Amino acid sequence: MQPKEKRSLRVLLVDDEEVVHDTLGVYLSDSGMEVRHATNGSEALEAFSASHCDLVITDVCPILPVLWNLCSR
């Protein structure tokens, strides 16, 4: 039996602050994760719909209604 190939954890990072993407995004990437970025709820929904994510990291406040929609999928 061949060992299963490990895949990277796919993370969607949603935040309107560039510094968050620059710091947390780099940290996650350097940790071996595949990071996609979105700066608002619409971009997050588009990215989430386009491809599966294992984890969504967001600053809930500006996109709360969209986040509920995202989580219900």
DAFENJO-V575189 format. One record per residue. N is the residue number from 0. OMEGA is omega in degrees with one decimal (NA if undefined). Layout:
n = <N | N>
omega = <OMEGA | OMEGA>
This chain:
n = <0 | 1 | 2 | 3 | 4 | 5 | 6 | 7 | 8 | 9 | 10 | 11 | 12 | 13 | 14 | 15 | 16 | 17 | 18 | 19 | 20 | 21 | 22 | 23 | 24 | 25 | 26 | 27 | 28 | 29 | 30 | 31 | 32 | 33 | 34 | 35 | 36 | 37 | 38 | 39 | 40 | 41 | 42 | 43 | 44 | 45 | 46 | 47 | 48 | 49 | 50 | 51 | 52 | 53 | 54 | 55 | 56 | 57 | 58 | 59 | 60 | 61 | 62 | 63 | 64 | 65 | 66 | 67 | 68 | 69 | 70 | 71 | 72>
omega = <179.1 | 178.0 | 177.7 | 176.5 | 178.2 | 174.9 | 179.4 | 171.7 | -178.8 | -175.0 | 172.0 | -179.0 | -176.6 | 178.6 | 179.5 | 179.9 | -179.7 | -178.0 | 178.1 | 178.3 | -178.0 | -176.8 | -177.1 | 178.8 | 178.5 | 179.4 | -179.8 | 178.3 | 179.6 | 178.0 | 176.1 | -179.8 | 174.7 | -173.0 | 170.3 | -173.6 | 172.2 | -178.0 | 178.3 | -176.5 | 179.7 | 177.3 | 179.6 | 178.7 | 179.1 | -179.8 | -179.1 | 179.9 | -176.6 | -174.4 | -179.3 | 173.2 | 174.2 | -175.3 | 174.1 | 176.8 | -177.2 | 169.7 | -167.0 | -168.7 | -173.6 | -174.6 | -175.4 | 179.9 | 179.5 | 179.6 | 178.7 | 177.2 | -179.4 | -177.8 | -178.7 | 178.3 | NA>
